[in-house]
Amino acid sequence: MLVYCANLLFNMINLLNLAIRVGNGTMTTHFGTGPITYLPAASSILRALNYSVLATLLTYRCEQTYKQSERILRTIDELLTGKKYNNDMKTSLLEFRNLVITRPIKFHAEKFFTVDYTLLVSVSSVVVTYTIIMLQSIQ
């Protein structure tokens, strides 16, 4: 997960840098003249968009798992407060509830960071920041 997220970040920055340089004309291509000269810029933008969609979908699925865990806890709480159960059933529900609370499901990259919406915002801000820095270095 750590390598994938780092690769995603570096590729997005690299691809946006390439697209901006080709779009500005500071980097030349060997495609001749006309609209085909912007093909590398267009393909780089589409690949960066593909990476951002993958990151968004990965984060969305992780967040859905976290929310499902909360739903399980709410359901167990409703079951325990709503009806009278025998001791075995009540003990099993309480054990399951304690297990879900003490060992939550978290997707992380070797304990460096947790994959959630804050990671998506951080990656987006890094990509935008470095793209702006690269734009300023061109001029």
N, CA, C and O atoms as CSV, one atom per row, in Angstrom:
chain,resi,resn,atom,element,x,y,z
A,1,MET,N,N,0.823,-1.180,0.000
A,1,MET,CA,C,0.000,0.000,0.000
A,1,MET,C,C,0.876,1.256,0.000
A,1,MET,O,O,0.581,2.227,-0.697
A,2,LEU,N,N,1.948,1.227,0.784
A,2,LEU,CA,C,2.841,2.382,0.861
A,2,LEU,C,C,3.494,2.653,-0.484
A,2,LEU,O,O,3.548,3.799,-0.929
A,3,VAL,N,N,3.984,1.617,-1.126
A,3,VAL,CA,C,4.632,1.774,-2.427
A,3,VAL,C,C,3.621,2.231,-3.470
A,3,VAL,O,O,3.935,3.067,-4.317
A,4,TYR,N,N,2.420,1.692,-3.414
A,4,TYR,CA,C,1.390,2.082,-4.376
A,4,TYR,C,C,1.041,3.557,-4.228
A,4,TYR,O,O,0.951,4.272,-5.226
A,5,CYS,N,N,0.845,4.018,-3.002
A,5,CYS,CA,C,0.489,5.427,-2.789
A,5,CYS,C,C,1.627,6.363,-3.180
A,5,CYS,O,O,1.389,7.425,-3.756
A,6,ALA,N,N,2.856,5.976,-2.871
A,6,ALA,CA,C,4.002,6.804,-3.266
A,6,ALA,C,C,4.137,6.838,-4.787
A,6,ALA,O,O,4.391,7.895,-5.364
A,7,ASN,N,N,3.968,5.697,-5.430
A,7,ASN,CA,C,4.029,5.634,-6.888
A,7,ASN,C,C,2.929,6.483,-7.516
A,7,ASN,O,O,3.167,7.192,-8.494
A,8,LEU,N,N,1.752,6.411,-6.965
A,8,LEU,CA,C,0.633,7.201,-7.462
A,8,LEU,C,C,0.931,8.694,-7.360
A,8,LEU,O,O,0.675,9.447,-8.300
A,9,LEU,N,N,1.463,9.113,-6.236
A,9,LEU,CA,C,1.789,10.520,-6.019
A,9,LEU,C,C,2.866,10.990,-6.991
A,9,LEU,O,O,2.709,12.032,-7.626
A,10,PHE,N,N,3.954,10.237,-7.115
A,10,PHE,CA,C,5.044,10.644,-7.998
A,10,PHE,C,C,4.612,10.656,-9.453
A,10,PHE,O,O,4.977,11.565,-10.199
A,11,ASN,N,N,3.844,9.667,-9.864
A,11,ASN,CA,C,3.384,9.628,-11.252
A,11,ASN,C,C,2.442,10.774,-11.577
A,11,ASN,O,O,2.526,11.352,-12.660
A,12,MET,N,N,1.552,11.110,-10.662
A,12,MET,CA,C,0.638,12.216,-10.927
A,12,MET,C,C,1.409,13.529,-11.087
A,12,MET,O,O,1.113,14.313,-11.989
A,13,ILE,N,N,2.390,13.771,-10.220
A,13,ILE,CA,C,3.192,14.991,-10.326
A,13,ILE,C,C,3.990,14.991,-11.623
A,13,ILE,O,O,4.047,16.008,-12.314
A,14,ASN,N,N,4.598,13.876,-11.954
A,14,ASN,CA,C,5.393,13.774,-13.173
A,14,ASN,C,C,4.535,13.972,-14.417
A,14,ASN,O,O,4.930,14.696,-15.331
A,15,LEU,N,N,3.388,13.350,-14.460
A,15,LEU,CA,C,2.517,13.460,-15.633
A,15,LEU,C,C,1.972,14.863,-15.803
A,15,LEU,O,O,1.899,15.367,-16.924
A,16,LEU,N,N,1.588,15.502,-14.710
A,16,LEU,CA,C,1.105,16.878,-14.828
A,16,LEU,C,C,2.228,17.817,-15.254
A,16,LEU,O,O,1.993,18.754,-16.017
A,17,ASN,N,N,3.444,17.578,-14.771
A,17,ASN,CA,C,4.587,18.375,-15.191
A,17,ASN,C,C,4.829,18.220,-16.689
A,17,ASN,O,O,5.059,19.206,-17.389
A,18,LEU,N,N,4.778,16.991,-17.177
A,18,LEU,CA,C,4.964,16.726,-18.600
A,18,LEU,C,C,3.879,17.408,-19.426
A,18,LEU,O,O,4.172,18.026,-20.449
A,19,ALA,N,N,2.634,17.297,-18.988
A,19,ALA,CA,C,1.530,17.909,-19.733
A,19,ALA,C,C,1.674,19.428,-19.781
A,19,ALA,O,O,1.417,20.045,-20.815
A,20,ILE,N,N,2.081,20.024,-18.678
A,20,ILE,CA,C,2.229,21.484,-18.648
A,20,ILE,C,C,3.386,21.924,-19.537
A,20,ILE,O,O,3.271,22.924,-20.245
A,21,ARG,N,N,4.488,21.200,-19.511
A,21,ARG,CA,C,5.642,21.572,-20.339
A,21,ARG,C,C,5.333,21.424,-21.831
A,21,ARG,O,O,5.732,22.271,-22.629
A,22,VAL,N,N,4.638,20.372,-22.207
A,22,VAL,CA,C,4.267,20.213,-23.611
A,22,VAL,C,C,3.229,21.256,-24.004
A,22,VAL,O,O,3.287,21.808,-25.103
A,23,GLY,N,N,2.286,21.526,-23.116
A,23,GLY,CA,C,1.266,22.535,-23.412
A,23,GLY,C,C,1.839,23.933,-23.558
A,23,GLY,O,O,1.378,24.704,-24.400
A,24,ASN,N,N,2.846,24.277,-22.744
A,24,ASN,CA,C,3.479,25.598,-22.828
A,24,ASN,C,C,4.427,25.716,-24.006
A,24,ASN,O,O,4.739,26.823,-24.446
A,25,GLY,N,N,4.882,24.598,-24.514
A,25,GLY,CA,C,5.839,24.630,-25.610
A,25,GLY,C,C,7.282,24.610,-25.146
A,25,GLY,O,O,8.186,24.709,-25.975
A,26,THR,N,N,7.530,24.486,-23.855
A,26,THR,CA,C,8.907,24.426,-23.369
A,26,THR,C,C,9.535,23.065,-23.607
A,26,THR,O,O,10.755,22.922,-23.528
A,27,MET,N,N,8.722,22.073,-23.896
A,27,MET,CA,C,9.224,20.740,-24.217
A,27,MET,C,C,8.729,20.389,-25.606
A,27,MET,O,O,7.532,20.482,-25.879
A,28,THR,N,N,9.613,19.996,-26.470
A,28,THR,CA,C,9.217,19.686,-27.834
A,28,THR,C,C,8.954,18.202,-27.988
A,28,THR,O,O,9.501,17.371,-27.263
A,29,THR,N,N,8.114,17.895,-28.939
A,29,THR,CA,C,7.808,16.503,-29.246
A,29,THR,C,C,8.257,16.211,-30.674
A,29,THR,O,O,8.563,17.130,-31.433
A,30,HIS,N,N,8.295,14.960,-31.032
A,30,HIS,CA,C,8.731,14.549,-32.368
A,30,HIS,C,C,7.543,14.177,-33.252
A,30,HIS,O,O,7.670,13.360,-34.164
A,31,PHE,N,N,6.397,14.777,-32.977
A,31,PHE,CA,C,5.194,14.446,-33.743
A,31,PHE,C,C,4.949,15.407,-34.892
A,31,PHE,O,O,3.932,15.289,-35.574
A,32,GLY,N,N,5.842,16.349,-35.126
A,32,GLY,CA,C,5.663,17.289,-36.219
A,32,GLY,C,C,4.853,18.499,-35.775
A,32,GLY,O,O,4.995,18.976,-34.649
A,33,THR,N,N,4.012,18.986,-36.661
A,33,THR,CA,C,3.220,20.183,-36.365
A,33,THR,C,C,1.744,19.850,-36.383
A,33,THR,O,O,1.336,18.777,-36.827
A,34,GLY,N,N,0.960,20.778,-35.897
A,34,GLY,CA,C,-0.486,20.608,-35.892
A,34,GLY,C,C,-0.992,20.126,-34.546
A,34,GLY,O,O,-0.267,20.140,-33.551
A,35,PRO,N,N,-2.241,19.701,-34.529
A,35,PRO,CA,C,-2.849,19.296,-33.255
A,35,PRO,C,C,-2.239,18.025,-32.663
A,35,PRO,O,O,-2.381,17.775,-31.467
A,36,ILE,N,N,-1.567,17.226,-33.482
A,36,ILE,CA,C,-1.003,15.981,-32.964
A,36,ILE,C,C,0.172,16.246,-32.025
A,36,ILE,O,O,0.569,15.354,-31.276
A,37,THR,N,N,0.729,17.442,-32.049
A,37,THR,CA,C,1.858,17.744,-31.157
A,37,THR,C,C,1.424,17.757,-29.694
A,37,THR,O,O,2.261,17.612,-28.803
A,38,TYR,N,N,0.146,17.926,-29.440
A,38,TYR,CA,C,-0.360,17.954,-28.063
A,38,TYR,C,C,-0.808,16.580,-27.570
A,38,TYR,O,O,-1.389,16.471,-26.490
A,39,LEU,N,N,-0.546,15.541,-28.342
A,39,LEU,CA,C,-0.923,14.188,-27.945
A,39,LEU,C,C,-0.248,13.737,-26.646
A,39,LEU,O,O,-0.921,13.149,-25.800
A,40,PRO,N,N,1.061,13.988,-26.449
A,40,PRO,CA,C,1.658,13.600,-25.159
A,40,PRO,C,C,1.042,14.342,-23.971
A,40,PRO,O,O,0.881,13.768,-22.893
A,41,ALA,N,N,0.702,15.606,-24.167
A,41,ALA,CA,C,0.075,16.359,-23.076
A,41,ALA,C,C,-1.295,15.785,-22.751
A,41,ALA,O,O,-1.643,15.622,-21.581
A,42,ALA,N,N,-2.067,15.481,-23.774
A,42,ALA,CA,C,-3.406,14.927,-23.550
A,42,ALA,C,C,-3.335,13.553,-22.896
A,42,ALA,O,O,-4.110,13.254,-21.987
A,43,SER,N,N,-2.409,12.717,-23.355
A,43,SER,CA,C,-2.304,11.388,-22.754
A,43,SER,C,C,-1.806,11.475,-21.313
A,43,SER,O,O,-2.224,10.684,-20.468
A,44,SER,N,N,-0.917,12.429,-21.023
A,44,SER,CA,C,-0.440,12.598,-19.646
A,44,SER,C,C,-1.557,13.062,-18.729
A,44,SER,O,O,-1.667,12.594,-17.596
A,45,ILE,N,N,-2.376,13.968,-19.205
A,45,ILE,CA,C,-3.510,14.444,-18.401
A,45,ILE,C,C,-4.499,13.304,-18.149
A,45,ILE,O,O,-5.025,13.167,-17.044
A,46,LEU,N,N,-4.750,12.489,-19.174
A,46,LEU,CA,C,-5.675,11.374,-18.997
A,46,LEU,C,C,-5.120,10.329,-18.032
A,46,LEU,O,O,-5.875,9.759,-17.244
A,47,ARG,N,N,-3.812,10.069,-18.080
A,47,ARG,CA,C,-3.220,9.125,-17.133
A,47,ARG,C,C,-3.270,9.672,-15.709
A,47,ARG,O,O,-3.538,8.925,-14.768
A,48,ALA,N,N,-3.013,10.977,-15.546
A,48,ALA,CA,C,-3.105,11.592,-14.211
A,48,ALA,C,C,-4.540,11.526,-13.704
A,48,ALA,O,O,-4.769,11.289,-12.518
A,49,LEU,N,N,-5.500,11.733,-14.588
A,49,LEU,CA,C,-6.910,11.617,-14.211
A,49,LEU,C,C,-7.241,10.184,-13.815
A,49,LEU,O,O,-7.995,9.960,-12.867
A,50,ASN,N,N,-6.683,9.215,-14.534
A,50,ASN,CA,C,-6.887,7.807,-14.198
A,50,ASN,C,C,-6.334,7.506,-12.806
A,50,ASN,O,O,-6.992,6.826,-12.018
A,51,TYR,N,N,-5.138,8.001,-12.491
A,51,TYR,CA,C,-4.558,7.795,-11.166
A,51,TYR,C,C,-5.407,8.437,-10.076
A,51,TYR,O,O,-5.575,7.866,-8.998
A,52,SER,N,N,-5.941,9.622,-10.356
A,52,SER,CA,C,-6.761,10.271,-9.332
A,52,SER,C,C,-8.075,9.527,-9.120
A,52,SER,O,O,-8.573,9.469,-7.996
A,53,VAL,N,N,-8.635,8.964,-10.168
A,53,VAL,CA,C,-9.857,8.158,-10.023
A,53,VAL,C,C,-9.563,6.896,-9.214
A,53,VAL,O,O,-10.366,6.503,-8.368
A,54,LEU,N,N,-8.414,6.257,-9.469
A,54,LEU,CA,C,-8.050,5.072,-8.705
A,54,LEU,C,C,-7.867,5.398,-7.224
A,54,LEU,O,O,-8.321,4.647,-6.360
A,55,ALA,N,N,-7.209,6.507,-6.934
A,55,ALA,CA,C,-7.013,6.905,-5.534
A,55,ALA,C,C,-8.347,7.210,-4.865
A,55,ALA,O,O,-8.565,6.849,-3.708
A,56,THR,N,N,-9.231,7.872,-5.591
A,56,THR,CA,C,-10.546,8.198,-5.036
A,56,THR,C,C,-11.360,6.937,-4.766
A,56,THR,O,O,-11.996,6.826,-3.718
A,57,LEU,N,N,-11.347,5.992,-5.692
A,57,LEU,CA,C,-12.101,4.751,-5.493
A,57,LEU,C,C,-11.529,3.911,-4.356
A,57,LEU,O,O,-12.281,3.316,-3.584
A,58,LEU,N,N,-10.208,3.861,-4.249
A,58,LEU,CA,C,-9.576,3.143,-3.146
A,58,LEU,C,C,-9.982,3.743,-1.807
A,58,LEU,O,O,-10.336,3.020,-0.876
A,59,THR,N,N,-9.929,5.051,-1.718
A,59,THR,CA,C,-10.299,5.727,-0.477
A,59,THR,C,C,-11.780,5.553,-0.182
A,59,THR,O,O,-12.160,5.350,0.972
A,60,TYR,N,N,-12.610,5.628,-1.191
A,60,TYR,CA,C,-14.056,5.466,-1.001
A,60,TYR,C,C,-14.379,4.080,-0.445
A,60,TYR,O,O,-15.189,3.950,0.472
A,61,ARG,N,N,-13.747,3.048,-1.000
A,61,ARG,CA,C,-14.012,1.685,-0.516
A,61,ARG,C,C,-13.534,1.493,0.913
A,61,ARG,O,O,-14.202,0.824,1.703
A,62,CYS,N,N,-12.396,2.064,1.255
A,62,CYS,CA,C,-11.907,1.978,2.636
A,62,CYS,C,C,-12.866,2.679,3.592
A,62,CYS,O,O,-13.161,2.164,4.671
A,63,GLU,N,N,-13.346,3.840,3.202
A,63,GLU,CA,C,-14.293,4.575,4.046
A,63,GLU,C,C,-15.608,3.821,4.193
A,63,GLU,O,O,-16.222,3.863,5.260
A,64,GLN,N,N,-16.051,3.135,3.149
A,64,GLN,CA,C,-17.268,2.331,3.246
A,64,GLN,C,C,-17.095,1.200,4.248
A,64,GLN,O,O,-18.036,0.859,4.966
A,65,THR,N,N,-15.912,0.619,4.305
A,65,THR,CA,C,-15.638,-0.432,5.280
A,65,THR,C,C,-15.673,0.119,6.695
A,65,THR,O,O,-16.210,-0.520,7.600
A,66,TYR,N,N,-15.095,1.321,6.894
A,66,TYR,CA,C,-15.118,1.939,8.223
A,66,TYR,C,C,-16.560,2.220,8.661
A,66,TYR,O,O,-16.914,2.013,9.822
A,67,LYS,N,N,-17.385,2.692,7.727
A,67,LYS,CA,C,-18.780,2.981,8.061
A,67,LYS,C,C,-19.559,1.707,8.367
A,67,LYS,O,O,-20.440,1.713,9.227
A,68,GLN,N,N,-19.248,0.626,7.677
A,68,GLN,CA,C,-19.913,-0.648,7.932
A,68,GLN,C,C,-19.611,-1.128,9.345
A,68,GLN,O,O,-20.479,-1.695,10.007
A,69,SER,N,N,-18.412,-0.907,9.799
A,69,SER,CA,C,-18.031,-1.265,11.163
A,69,SER,C,C,-18.881,-0.500,12.179
A,69,SER,O,O,-19.319,-1.064,13.182
A,70,GLU,N,N,-19.108,0.781,11.913
A,70,GLU,CA,C,-19.967,1.579,12.794
A,70,GLU,C,C,-21.407,1.082,12.762
A,70,GLU,O,O,-22.082,1.068,13.791
A,71,ARG,N,N,-21.880,0.677,11.592
A,71,ARG,CA,C,-23.241,0.140,11.483
A,71,ARG,C,C,-23.394,-1.156,12.280
A,71,ARG,O,O,-24.432,-1.394,12.896
A,72,ILE,N,N,-22.369,-1.976,12.264
A,72,ILE,CA,C,-22.411,-3.232,13.033
A,72,ILE,C,C,-22.545,-2.923,14.513
A,72,ILE,O,O,-23.336,-3.555,15.213
A,73,LEU,N,N,-21.775,-1.955,14.991
A,73,LEU,CA,C,-21.859,-1.578,16.409
A,73,LEU,C,C,-23.237,-1.048,16.772
A,73,LEU,O,O,-23.783,-1.395,17.819
A,74,ARG,N,N,-23.803,-0.207,15.910
A,74,ARG,CA,C,-25.152,0.321,16.184
A,74,ARG,C,C,-26.179,-0.791,16.210
A,74,ARG,O,O,-27.078,-0.788,17.051
A,75,THR,N,N,-26.057,-1.742,15.297
A,75,THR,CA,C,-26.999,-2.858,15.251
A,75,THR,C,C,-26.903,-3.717,16.504
A,75,THR,O,O,-27.924,-4.127,17.056
A,76,ILE,N,N,-25.698,-3.988,16.951
A,76,ILE,CA,C,-25.523,-4.774,18.179
A,76,ILE,C,C,-26.101,-4.035,19.371
A,76,ILE,O,O,-26.759,-4.639,20.219
A,77,ASP,N,N,-25.860,-2.721,19.445
A,77,ASP,CA,C,-26.421,-1.936,20.548
A,77,ASP,C,C,-27.945,-1.958,20.541
A,77,ASP,O,O,-28.574,-2.061,21.594
A,78,GLU,N,N,-28.536,-1.860,19.350
A,78,GLU,CA,C,-29.998,-1.917,19.257
A,78,GLU,C,C,-30.524,-3.288,19.651
A,78,GLU,O,O,-31.561,-3.395,20.306
A,79,LEU,N,N,-29.812,-4.334,19.255
A,79,LEU,CA,C,-30.241,-5.680,19.623
A,79,LEU,C,C,-30.163,-5.897,21.130
A,79,LEU,O,O,-31.047,-6.523,21.715
A,80,LEU,N,N,-29.121,-5.387,21.752
A,80,LEU,CA,C,-28.949,-5.586,23.191
A,80,LEU,C,C,-29.954,-4.789,24.011
A,80,LEU,O,O,-30.380,-5.240,25.074
A,81,THR,N,N,-30.333,-3.620,23.534
A,81,THR,CA,C,-31.277,-2.794,24.305
A,81,THR,C,C,-32.726,-3.099,23.978
A,81,THR,O,O,-33.616,-2.777,24.766
A,82,GLY,N,N,-32.978,-3.710,22.837
A,82,GLY,CA,C,-34.349,-3.884,22.396
A,82,GLY,C,C,-35.076,-5.096,22.933
A,82,GLY,O,O,-36.255,-5.000,23.273
A,83,LYS,N,N,-34.415,-6.227,23.020
A,83,LYS,CA,C,-35.107,-7.460,23.366
A,83,LYS,C,C,-34.413,-8.147,24.532
A,83,LYS,O,O,-33.272,-7.843,24.878
A,84,LYS,N,N,-35.128,-9.063,25.109
A,84,LYS,CA,C,-34.577,-9.903,26.168
A,84,LYS,C,C,-34.000,-11.156,25.535
A,84,LYS,O,O,-34.695,-11.895,24.838
A,85,TYR,N,N,-32.733,-11.381,25.784
A,85,TYR,CA,C,-32.063,-12.562,25.256
A,85,TYR,C,C,-31.598,-13.429,26.406
A,85,TYR,O,O,-31.460,-12.976,27.542
A,86,ASN,N,N,-31.360,-14.692,26.078
A,86,ASN,CA,C,-30.783,-15.562,27.107
A,86,ASN,C,C,-29.318,-15.160,27.319
A,86,ASN,O,O,-28.756,-14.404,26.526
A,87,ASN,N,N,-28.717,-15.662,28.373
A,87,ASN,CA,C,-27.365,-15.245,28.741
A,87,ASN,C,C,-26.321,-15.600,27.681
A,87,ASN,O,O,-25.381,-14.837,27.459
A,88,ASP,N,N,-26.479,-16.747,27.028
A,88,ASP,CA,C,-25.513,-17.148,26.009
A,88,ASP,C,C,-25.515,-16.182,24.818
A,88,ASP,O,O,-24.460,-15.782,24.326
A,89,MET,N,N,-26.710,-15.820,24.369
A,89,MET,CA,C,-26.824,-14.900,23.232
A,89,MET,C,C,-26.301,-13.520,23.612
A,89,MET,O,O,-25.585,-12.893,22.832
A,90,LYS,N,N,-26.648,-13.048,24.790
A,90,LYS,CA,C,-26.196,-11.741,25.242
A,90,LYS,C,C,-24.674,-11.715,25.394
A,90,LYS,O,O,-24.029,-10.733,25.029
A,91,THR,N,N,-24.115,-12.771,25.921
A,91,THR,CA,C,-22.659,-12.859,26.076
A,91,THR,C,C,-21.965,-12.866,24.714
A,91,THR,O,O,-20.934,-12.218,24.532
A,92,SER,N,N,-22.526,-13.586,23.779
A,92,SER,CA,C,-21.942,-13.633,22.430
A,92,SER,C,C,-21.982,-12.271,21.757
A,92,SER,O,O,-21.004,-11.852,21.138
A,93,LEU,N,N,-23.116,-11.574,21.875
A,93,LEU,CA,C,-23.225,-10.236,21.288
A,93,LEU,C,C,-22.258,-9.251,21.945
A,93,LEU,O,O,-21.650,-8.427,21.262
A,94,LEU,N,N,-22.116,-9.334,23.256
A,94,LEU,CA,C,-21.180,-8.448,23.951
A,94,LEU,C,C,-19.733,-8.749,23.566
A,94,LEU,O,O,-18.932,-7.827,23.414
A,95,GLU,N,N,-19.395,-10.009,23.408
A,95,GLU,CA,C,-18.040,-10.376,22.980
A,95,GLU,C,C,-17.757,-9.877,21.568
A,95,GLU,O,O,-16.676,-9.366,21.277
A,96,PHE,N,N,-18.748,-10.034,20.700
A,96,PHE,CA,C,-18.583,-9.552,19.328
A,96,PHE,C,C,-18.446,-8.032,19.298
A,96,PHE,O,O,-17.623,-7.493,18.557
A,97,ARG,N,N,-19.243,-7.351,20.096
A,97,ARG,CA,C,-19.168,-5.891,20.184
A,97,ARG,C,C,-17.790,-5.448,20.685
A,97,ARG,O,O,-17.194,-4.526,20.128
A,98,ASN,N,N,-17.293,-6.090,21.713
A,98,ASN,CA,C,-15.965,-5.760,22.241
A,98,ASN,C,C,-14.868,-6.051,21.223
A,98,ASN,O,O,-13.886,-5.313,21.136
A,99,LEU,N,N,-15.032,-7.110,20.463
A,99,LEU,CA,C,-14.053,-7.439,19.430
A,99,LEU,C,C,-14.028,-6.369,18.342
A,99,LEU,O,O,-12.956,-5.962,17.894
A,100,VAL,N,N,-15.198,-5.915,17.917
A,100,VAL,CA,C,-15.263,-4.880,16.879
A,100,VAL,C,C,-14.685,-3.561,17.388
A,100,VAL,O,O,-14.040,-2.835,16.632
A,101,ILE,N,N,-14.910,-3.248,18.659
A,101,ILE,CA,C,-14.395,-1.996,19.224
A,101,ILE,C,C,-12.876,-2.062,19.411
A,101,ILE,O,O,-12.170,-1.113,19.070
A,102,THR,N,N,-12.381,-3.155,19.939
A,102,THR,CA,C,-10.950,-3.228,20.267
A,102,THR,C,C,-10.060,-3.509,19.064
A,102,THR,O,O,-8.883,-3.149,19.070
A,103,ARG,N,N,-10.605,-4.144,18.036
A,103,ARG,CA,C,-9.805,-4.449,16.847
A,103,ARG,C,C,-10.500,-3.918,15.606
A,103,ARG,O,O,-11.021,-4.695,14.805
A,104,PRO,N,N,-10.514,-2.611,15.441
A,104,PRO,CA,C,-11.209,-2.051,14.275
A,104,PRO,C,C,-10.468,-2.359,12.975
A,104,PRO,O,O,-9.253,-2.557,12.959
A,105,ILE,N,N,-11.216,-2.393,11.918
A,105,ILE,CA,C,-10.635,-2.634,10.597
A,105,ILE,C,C,-10.087,-1.308,10.097
A,105,ILE,O,O,-10.831,-0.341,9.939
A,106,LYS,N,N,-8.786,-1.265,9.849
A,106,LYS,CA,C,-8.134,-0.064,9.320
A,106,LYS,C,C,-7.209,-0.484,8.185
A,106,LYS,O,O,-6.429,-1.426,8.321
A,107,PHE,N,N,-7.303,0.217,7.080
A,107,PHE,CA,C,-6.407,0.002,5.962
A,107,PHE,C,C,-5.276,1.010,6.088
A,107,PHE,O,O,-5.512,2.218,6.108
A,108,HIS,N,N,-4.064,0.520,6.171
A,108,HIS,CA,C,-2.931,1.414,6.363
A,108,HIS,C,C,-1.745,0.910,5.554
A,108,HIS,O,O,-1.739,-0.212,5.049
A,109,ALA,N,N,-0.751,1.768,5.448
A,109,ALA,CA,C,0.470,1.427,4.731
A,109,ALA,C,C,1.590,1.246,5.743
A,109,ALA,O,O,2.286,2.198,6.095
A,110,GLU,N,N,1.752,0.022,6.201
A,110,GLU,CA,C,2.795,-0.319,7.158
A,110,GLU,C,C,2.813,0.619,8.368
A,110,GLU,O,O,3.878,1.008,8.848
A,111,LYS,N,N,1.642,0.970,8.845
A,111,LYS,CA,C,1.445,1.824,10.020
A,111,LYS,C,C,1.969,3.253,9.830
A,111,LYS,O,O,2.069,3.999,10.803
A,112,PHE,N,N,2.310,3.652,8.576
A,112,PHE,CA,C,2.731,5.024,8.327
A,112,PHE,C,C,1.534,5.965,8.269
A,112,PHE,O,O,1.554,7.049,8.853
A,113,PHE,N,N,0.497,5.542,7.563
A,113,PHE,CA,C,-0.709,6.353,7.454
A,113,PHE,C,C,-1.892,5.443,7.180
A,113,PHE,O,O,-1.752,4.337,6.656
A,114,THR,N,N,-3.060,5.944,7.551
A,114,THR,CA,C,-4.308,5.225,7.324
A,114,THR,C,C,-4.939,5.742,6.040
A,114,THR,O,O,-4.933,6.945,5.777
A,115,VAL,N,N,-5.479,4.834,5.250
A,115,VAL,CA,C,-6.130,5.229,4.009
A,115,VAL,C,C,-7.539,5.693,4.356
A,115,VAL,O,O,-8.406,4.894,4.710
A,116,ASP,N,N,-7.747,7.003,4.246
A,116,ASP,CA,C,-9.060,7.603,4.478
A,116,ASP,C,C,-9.136,8.906,3.692
A,116,ASP,O,O,-8.245,9.223,2.903
A,117,TYR,N,N,-10.208,9.654,3.917
A,117,TYR,CA,C,-10.396,10.876,3.142
A,117,TYR,C,C,-9.327,11.929,3.422
A,117,TYR,O,O,-9.020,12.732,2.541
A,118,THR,N,N,-8.754,11.947,4.624
A,118,THR,CA,C,-7.693,12.920,4.896
A,118,THR,C,C,-6.455,12.623,4.058
A,118,THR,O,O,-5.744,13.546,3.661
A,119,LEU,N,N,-6.188,11.350,3.785
A,119,LEU,CA,C,-5.079,11.008,2.902
A,119,LEU,C,C,-5.339,11.517,1.493
A,119,LEU,O,O,-4.430,12.034,0.844
A,120,LEU,N,N,-6.570,11.377,1.013
A,120,LEU,CA,C,-6.917,11.843,-0.325
A,120,LEU,C,C,-6.734,13.354,-0.431
A,120,LEU,O,O,-6.220,13.848,-1.435
A,121,VAL,N,N,-7.147,14.084,0.591
A,121,VAL,CA,C,-6.968,15.536,0.592
A,121,VAL,C,C,-5.483,15.887,0.621
A,121,VAL,O,O,-5.056,16.811,-0.071
A,122,SER,N,N,-4.702,15.170,1.402
A,122,SER,CA,C,-3.263,15.432,1.485
A,122,SER,C,C,-2.568,15.166,0.151
A,122,SER,O,O,-1.733,15.960,-0.282
A,123,VAL,N,N,-2.903,14.071,-0.491
A,123,VAL,CA,C,-2.309,13.763,-1.791
A,123,VAL,C,C,-2.689,14.824,-2.811
A,123,VAL,O,O,-1.848,15.255,-3.600
A,124,SER,N,N,-3.938,15.247,-2.805
A,124,SER,CA,C,-4.376,16.289,-3.735
A,124,SER,C,C,-3.634,17.590,-3.502
A,124,SER,O,O,-3.232,18.252,-4.459
A,125,SER,N,N,-3.445,17.969,-2.246
A,125,SER,CA,C,-2.748,19.221,-1.965
A,125,SER,C,C,-1.278,19.133,-2.355
A,125,SER,O,O,-0.707,20.121,-2.817
A,126,VAL,N,N,-0.655,17.972,-2.179
A,126,VAL,CA,C,0.746,17.814,-2.591
A,126,VAL,C,C,0.871,17.913,-4.106
A,126,VAL,O,O,1.780,18.573,-4.610
A,127,VAL,N,N,-0.026,17.269,-4.830
A,127,VAL,CA,C,0.026,17.316,-6.291
A,127,VAL,C,C,-0.171,18.745,-6.787
A,127,VAL,O,O,0.562,19.204,-7.663
A,128,VAL,N,N,-1.143,19.441,-6.239
A,128,VAL,CA,C,-1.393,20.823,-6.661
A,128,VAL,C,C,-0.208,21.719,-6.310
A,128,VAL,O,O,0.204,22.548,-7.121
A,129,THR,N,N,0.340,21.559,-5.114
A,129,THR,CA,C,1.469,22.392,-4.688
A,129,THR,C,C,2.680,22.190,-5.582
A,129,THR,O,O,3.267,23.164,-6.056
A,130,TYR,N,N,3.062,20.948,-5.820
A,130,TYR,CA,C,4.234,20.694,-6.653
A,130,TYR,C,C,3.999,21.058,-8.107
A,130,TYR,O,O,4.939,21.437,-8.804
A,131,THR,N,N,2.773,20.951,-8.576
A,131,THR,CA,C,2.472,21.387,-9.935
A,131,THR,C,C,2.630,22.895,-10.045
A,131,THR,O,O,3.164,23.386,-11.039
A,132,ILE,N,N,2.180,23.632,-9.050
A,132,ILE,CA,C,2.343,25.090,-9.059
A,132,ILE,C,C,3.819,25.461,-8.982
A,132,ILE,O,O,4.263,26.377,-9.675
A,133,ILE,N,N,4.581,24.763,-8.150
A,133,ILE,CA,C,6.023,25.028,-8.058
A,133,ILE,C,C,6.698,24.770,-9.398
A,133,ILE,O,O,7.558,25.543,-9.821
A,134,MET,N,N,6.318,23.700,-10.058
A,134,MET,CA,C,6.915,23.399,-11.371
A,134,MET,C,C,6.499,24.409,-12.423
A,134,MET,O,O,7.288,24.749,-13.305
A,135,LEU,N,N,5.282,24.888,-12.338
A,135,LEU,CA,C,4.839,25.943,-13.253
A,135,LEU,C,C,5.658,27.209,-13.058
A,135,LEU,O,O,6.030,27.862,-14.033
A,136,GLN,N,N,5.937,27.555,-11.837
A,136,GLN,CA,C,6.706,28.757,-11.563
A,136,GLN,C,C,8.155,28.600,-11.987
A,136,GLN,O,O,8.800,29.583,-12.352
A,137,SER,N,N,8.676,27.389,-11.946
A,137,SER,CA,C,10.070,27.185,-12.351
A,137,SER,C,C,10.241,27.225,-13.855
A,137,SER,O,O,11.351,27.437,-14.341
A,138,ILE,N,N,9.164,27.025,-14.605
A,138,ILE,CA,C,9.234,27.080,-16.064
A,138,ILE,C,C,9.429,28.514,-16.512
A,138,ILE,O,O,10.201,28.770,-17.436
A,139,GLN,N,N,8.752,29.447,-15.882
A,139,GLN,CA,C,8.761,30.838,-16.337
A,139,GLN,C,C,9.886,31.630,-15.760
A,139,GLN,O,O,10.020,32.818,-16.054
